[in-house]
């Protein structure tokens, strides 16, 4: 946490590790009811103006990356005023935030805020990836409508509700909303499935499995207290493993001080992580934290992709910079700034990039990401056949002279 002492971070970590699972699920938001169009308009402007003002005072760059921020308020305010519902209002606010062209600036409707905090969302349970102009099923959530409909990994989406899906297709659904998908199976047979969205848990996945030669595969999808504890336990359990392959391809980031402790798991002593740069121009260097560390000394391979973001990118950058890991896959997202959340008047939430981050090479990771040592081309045929070329490349590299030299 920015501005928190070491002992403060330690106390927060200990409390979270022991009581983090005791918090209750927040109450779902009530729909806003307006007696008149005038009330709706006043509500819209109150939310919009608050969002603009928060960015005006909290965004990490006082020059707003060259954007005329007051002019943006003038430009977008009329559209916010005309918005007929929350979705339309927040679409305008997010268009305003998009003018800054920086990650970690995002406005959530009250409904979306509840979904994030409660880790529940109306969905049909499909994980999809865009490749070679096609949406491909990469995961089917257990217990979901998609599993009940017997949808399979590797199926290609041909249409949804009779329409082709482009790059920017939205997959947001409301509880009870029915959708009809036309698929092409792995055997090139056409299958149609009708599914109805229902509220499902949205849990970040953690997975461990043993590979050949005593090596270990670990996947975790977020930097939080639970994943930190899990990672530490796995590395201590398999401390004697000659190598670990850590899958960051689905990791969207999370809490920075969870990252500080996670980094410490791979070093015998504290190492430099990078520097946060505040709006004032002051700088705060960061180091890893070795407390309770596994001090894992074996070889490390990280699997990365364009969906590897934020704290996961810093992990990749730091381990690579200190010659502690080999990176395999594709460049990371390039979404690396520190952010905070602020409440909006209607119960929505605004995420704002409040600190910039500079890597150990003196460069920003934002917009650049981290490049792999070994680039693997992901092919549609691999996804459809259920092959994992990144993991195959990692296992092949474990015996090469290159990975030995880097560790």
N, C-alpha and C positions, 0 to 999 in steps of 0.2 A: 504493500500500500504506500502510495506517495505520501511523504511527510510523517510516516509512522516510525517510531524508534524500533530498534531490534527487539527489545523486550515487549513492546506493544504488539509487534507482529507475532512473536512467540506466544503471547497470551491468547491472541485471536486464534492462532492455529490450534493450540491445545484445547480451547473451548470448543472449536468447531469439530475437532476429531472425536471428542467425547459426547457432545450433545447435538451435533449437526443434524442428526436425523430426527430430532424431536419437534421441529417446527411444524405447525399445522398448515394445511393448504389454504391459501387466501380465498376469501369469498368472491364468487363470480360477480362482475360488475352489473349494475342495473342499467338498462337502456335509458338514455336521456329522453325525456318527454318535454316537448315544447308546445305551449299553448298558441303560439303565433309564429309567423315567419320572422317577425322582428326579434323574438326571443332567440330563435335559431341563429340569426345573423349576429346578434350580440355575443352569443356563446362562441361562435366561430372566431370572431375577432379577438375575443379574450384569450382563447387558446393559441391562436396564431401569433398574436403580439407577444405573449409570454415566451413562446418558443424562439421567436426572433431575438428577443431581449436576452435570453439565456445564452444563446450563441454569441451575441454581441459582447457579452462580458466574460464568457468562460472559454471560448474557443482558443486553442493554443497559439494561434498566430494573430496578433493584434492588427496585422495588415490584411488579414483574410485571404491570403494567397493571391493577392492582387485583385480580388473581387470587390466591387463597390457595394458593400453590405447594405447601407441605407437605401441605395437604389433598388436592391433586390426586394426590400420590404415594400416599396412602392409598386414594384412590378407584380408581386405575387399576392398582395393583400386583397385585391378585388376578387380574385378566384377563390380565395379562402372565404370571403364574405358570402359568395354565392353557393358554397358547398351545401348539398342537401342532406348529407349524413356524415357520420364519422369517417367512413372509408374515403369519401371524396375530400373531406377536410385534410386528412392525414396524407393523402396523395399529394395535395398541394404543398404541405409542409415538407414532405420528403423531396419534392422537386426543388423547393427552396434550398434545402440542405445540399442537394446534389450540385448546386452551383459552386460549392467549395472544392469539389473533386478530391475529397479526402475520405478515407474509411472511418468507421466508428462514429458517424453522424447519422442518426436514425431516430425517427419518431414512431412510437407504437400507440395504436388506439387502446382505449381501456380494455377491450376484449383481448387484444394481442398481448398486452401487459399481463393480464391474468394468465393467459396460456403459458407465457414464459416463466412466471413465478411459480405457478402450480405444476409446471411441466406436464401439461395436458393440452391436447389439441384435437379438434375434429379432423379426422383423416381417414383414408381407406387403407393405409399401411404399406404404400409402395415407396421404395427408394429408387430414384431414377437418375440416370446420367445421360448427358448430351454428348454424342460422339458420331462423327461422320454424318451429321445432319439428321440423326435419329435419337429418340429418347429410348433408352434401354433400361430394363428392370435390373437393378443391381442387388436389391434386398427386398424381402417380403417379411414384414413385421409379424412375429408369432402372435396368434390370437386376433389378428386383424381381419376386416372384411376381405382384403385381398387374399389372405391365406385361405379363408373359407371358400373363396371363389376359385381356389386352386390355380392362382397365377404363379408362374415360375420365374426364377432368375434367368436372365438371358433372353426373355421375350422382348420383342421390339414393339413399341407403341406406334400403331399406324394412324389411329384417329381417337379423339375423345369427343363424345357427343356429336359424332359426324363431322368433326373439324380436325384438320391437320394442326399439329402443335409446333410452333416456331421456337426459336432460341429463348425468347423472353416470356414463354408461357407461364401463367400463374397456376399454382396448384393449391391455392387456398380454398378451403371448403367450409361450409357450415354444417353443424350437426343435423343429420337427417337428409342432407342433400344427396340425391342419387346421381351417379355418373355412369356412362356406358363407354367402355374402352374396347377398341378393336386392336388385337395383338397379332403379331406374327411369331409363332413359336420357333424353337430351335430347329425343328424339322420343317420350317417354312410352311406350316399349316396356319390358316387364319382362324382365330378364336375370338369370340365376343364375350365380354364379362360385364354384368351390371352389378355395381357395388354402391352401398349407401354409407356415407361417412358417419362415424360416431366418435365420441371423445375417447382418445387413447392416451396412455402415458407416453411422454416423450422423454425417454431415458437415454443418457449418453452411454454408449456401449463400452465395456471393458472385456477383453478376451486374452487368455493365455493358452498357448499350446506348445508342446514340445516338437522340435524339428529334429532333423538328422544330426548325428554326432554330438548329442547332448546340448545343442543350441536351443534357444528359447525365442518364441514369437510373442510380443506383447502389443496389444492395441488398446488405446484409451482415447476418447473423443473430446475431452475437455480438461482444462486445468481447474480443478476444484479440490475441496478437501478430501472427498471420497476417493478421487482418482490418485491424489498424492499419496494417501495412505496405502492404496492398492498397489501402486507402482513400487513404493518402498518395500512392501511386504514381498512382492514378487522378486525383486532384485536381491533381497536378503535370503529368500528361500533358495534361489538359484545363483547364489554368489559364485559358486564354482563352475558355472556354465562357461564354456569357452567364448560364447558370443551371444548377444541378444539382438534381435531384429525388432525395432520399435516402429509400429505402423502409425504414422501421423497423417495419413491421407484423408482422414475424416475429422481431424481435430481442428475445431474452430476457435481455440484459444480459451480464455477465461481469466482467472485471478492471477495477478502478477506475483504475489508472494507465495502462491502455490508453485509457480514456476521457479522462484528462487530456491525453494527447498528441493524441487524435482531435479534441478541442475546439480545440486550438491550430491545427489545420489551417485554421480559418475566421476567424482573427483576425490582425491585424498585430502585436498585442502581447498580453501575458498579461491574462486577465480572471478575475474571481471566478466560482467554480463553486458554492459553498455551504459548509456547515459540518457536520462530523461532531460528534456529541455522545456522549461516552463514559458508561459506567455511573457513573463518579465525578462526573459533571456538568461535567467539563472539556470545552472546545471546541477544535476544530482546523479553522480555515478552509482551504479548498482553492482553488487557482488552476489555470488551464489551463497547459499546457506548450508552448512555441513551438519547441522544439528540432527541427530538420529539417522544420519546418512548410512546407506548400505556400502558406500565407497566401492561400488562395483568396478572391477579392474579389467574385465574381459573386453573383447572387441565389441564395437557398437555399429550397427547399420540402421539408418533412419530411412523409412519409405516416405516420400513426399509427393505432393500433387498440387494443382492450382487451388484446391480446397483446403490445403494446409494454411492456417491463418493465425495472425496475432501472436499469442504466447508460443504457439507451436513453431512459428517461424523463428522466434528468438531462440528457442531451444536448439533448433537446427543450426542457426547462425553461430551460437556460442560453442556447441560441441564441435562444429566444423572448424571454427577459427582456432580453437585450442588443439586441433588435430586429434580429437577424441572420437570422431565418428566419420563414417563414409555415408554420403547421401546418394540415394538411388530413386529414380522416378522422374518427376517433372518439376519445374520451378514452382515455388510457393506463391501464395496469393498476392503478396506485397501489401498487406493490410496491417501495418504495425505502428500504432500510436496508442497512448494511454487514454482511457475514456472514463467518464463518470455518468451516472444516471440522475436525472432530475424529474421531479413530479410536475405534471401539467394540470391546469385547473379542472379538467374534466375527468381526472383519474388516469389519463394516459401517461406515457413516460417518454422522456427525451434523452437519448444517448449523445454525448458530445465528446469529441476528441479534445482533451484538456492539456495534454503534454505531448510533445513530439518525442521520438526515440531515435537515437543515433547509435549505430552499431560499433563494434570494436575496431572496425576499419575506418571509422570516422564518417561513414556514409549513412544516410537514411535507408531503412528497409522499406518504408512506405513507397509504393509504386514500383519497387524493384524486385522485392522478394529475395529468396535464396535459391541459387542454382545448384542442381545435383552434380555430383562427381561423375555419375554414370546415368545418362539419359536413356530412358526406356520409352519407346513408342507404344502408346496404348491403342490397340486395334479393336474394331467392332467385333471381329471374329473371335478375339480372345474373350471378350465379355460374354458373347453368346455361348461360347463353349465352356464357360466357367473357369477359364484359366486365369492365373494371376502372374503375368510376366514380370512384375516388379519383385515379387517374392522369389520367383525363379531366379532372377538376376542376382538377388541378395544371397541366396543359397550357393549359387555358383561362385560368387565373389569371395565367400568366406575362406576359400582355399587358395586365393590368388595372392601373389606377392604384393599387389597394390594395397590391399587392406591391412596386411601386416605392417607395411611401411608407415602407414598413417597412424597407427596406434602405439 
